[in-house]
């Protein structure tokens, strides 16, 4: 609803850089919180008063943990419910900010802080999206010649990559690879396989809204 209101009532072109200024400042603030959380191995303010930051520490039940340089670490949550969500947000807005680094020094500061915070989320997919976004931005900004051909080429590559990533992990001979021993991979492979099985069993109406998590345990075969 907020998006519809903005699109209908606010002239985005006129306020484009004001919006980007707000995004840049916001990225800087939540990035600082994320970096400090990583250093502190937990939340900073330990309450919900500062931007809604959730209290957590190393001993919090079900808290996300990663292995980095041989040590268990807690990825940064910032004000989000999960590091992957935080990483996903940063991977998008940082590319946007990167596009206008020369316009404002504040953008550069926000970008650097955001990159550190993104790294500390340890969200590999978010890293990949960020790097791919930077590549695309650099690719298109180098030259404006043949822009339509470039867009068509990138679109085809993205579609093929999505299809490849959707099908590739399902083959059992690849699942035995040591690469897929990482929870980041095998958990997503299990969910992907479970979703395919659900589609097979419920091809027309599916399992219903918000019922995926209810049914998923019946379809996941390898929990490691």
C-alpha positions, -999 to 999 in steps of 0.1 A, spaced: 0 0 0 28 24 8 44 16 -26 12 23 -44 8 56 -25 43 66 -34 39 58 -71 5 76 -73 11 106 -51 49 113 -52 68 124 -83 97 99 -80 117 116 -107 116 149 -89 125 135 -55 148 107 -68 180 119 -51 162 129 -19 149 93 -17 185 81 -24 198 104 3 174 88 28 183 53 16 220 62 20 216 75 55 195 45 65 221 21 50 248 39 70 229 36 103 219 0 100 253 -9 86 270 6 117 246 -15 139 255 -46 118 292 -41 121 290 -34 159 269 -65 164 295 -87 147 322 -72 170 300 -76 200 289 -111 191 253 -100 198 229 -71 198 241 -37 209 212 -21 227 197 -54 239 161 -41 234 137 -32 207 140 6 212 168 13 187 152 8 152 136 -24 165 168 -42 170 160 -76 185 180 -87 216 203 -117 210 236 -132 220 257 -162 213 236 -183 238 203 -173 222 183 -204 211 182 -209 173 204 -180 166 222 -182 133 259 -192 135 287 -195 110 323 -208 109 348 -181 99 385 -186 101 380 -217 121 358 -199 147 321 -199 154 307 -164 147 273 -148 148 263 -131 115 250 -95 117 212 -91 120 211 -53 123 174 -45 127 162 -75 106 149 -108 117 176 -128 99 211 -122 84 199 -133 50 172 -107 50 197 -81 60 221 -93 34 194 -93 7 185 -57 15 221 -45 14 228 -64 -18 202 -43 -36 206 -8 -21 244 -9 -22 243 -14 -60 219 16 -62 242 37 -41 273 25 -61 257 39 -92 260 75 -78 291 74 -57 306 104 -75 276 126 -67 279 127 -29 307 118 -5 281 105 19 272 78 -6 308 66 -5 308 64 33 275 46 33 287 22 6 319 13 25 300 7 58 273 -12 40 299 -35 23 315 -44 56 280 -51 71 271 -72 40 303 -93 45 294 -98 82 260 -112 73 278 -143 58 249 -146 34 266 -161 3 237 -155 -20 236 -119 -10 273 -116 -17 267 -131 -51 238 -108 -59 258 -78 -48 288 -87 -70 266 -95 -100 248 -62 -95 281 -43 -94 292 -62 -126 260 -52 -144 262 -16 -133 298 -14 -145 290 -33 -177 262 -9 -187 279 23 -176 311 17 -196 294 25 -228 259 34 -239 264 18 -273 244 -13 -282 225 -9 -249 195 -29 -262 217 -58 -272 234 -58 -238 201 -59 -220 189 -88 -241 221 -107 -236 220 -102 -198 183 -111 -197 191 -144 -215 220 -152 -192 199 -145 -160 171 -167 -172 194 -196 -181 213 -192 -148 180 -193 -128 169 -224 -147 203 -240 -141 203 -233 -103 168 -246 -100 175 -279 -117 212 -286 -111 211 -293 -73 184 -319 -76 206 -345 -93 218 -370 -67 253 -373 -81 259 -337 -75 244 -338 -40 272 -361 -29 298 -335 -36 316 -320 -6 305 -285 -18 269 -295 -8 280 -305 27 277 -268 36 243 -261 53 239 -231 30 236 -255 1 220 -287 13 192 -270 33 182 -251 2 185 -282 -19 162 -300 5 136 -272 3 139 -272 -34 133 -309 -37 104 -306 -12 87 -279 -33 90 -301 -64 74 -330 -46 46 -307 -34 39 -295 -69 38 -331 -81 12 -340 -53 -8 -308 -55 -4 -296 -91 -35 -275 -94 -42 -257 -61 -10 -263 -42 -10 -268 -4 -26 -235 4 -14 -201 15 12 -202 43 10 -240 44 44 -247 29 61 -248 64 33 -271 76 39 -297 49 76 -293 43 87 -317 71 68 -345 54 88 -339 22 123 -332 35 143 -365 34 178 -354 43 182 -331 74 219 -339 79 
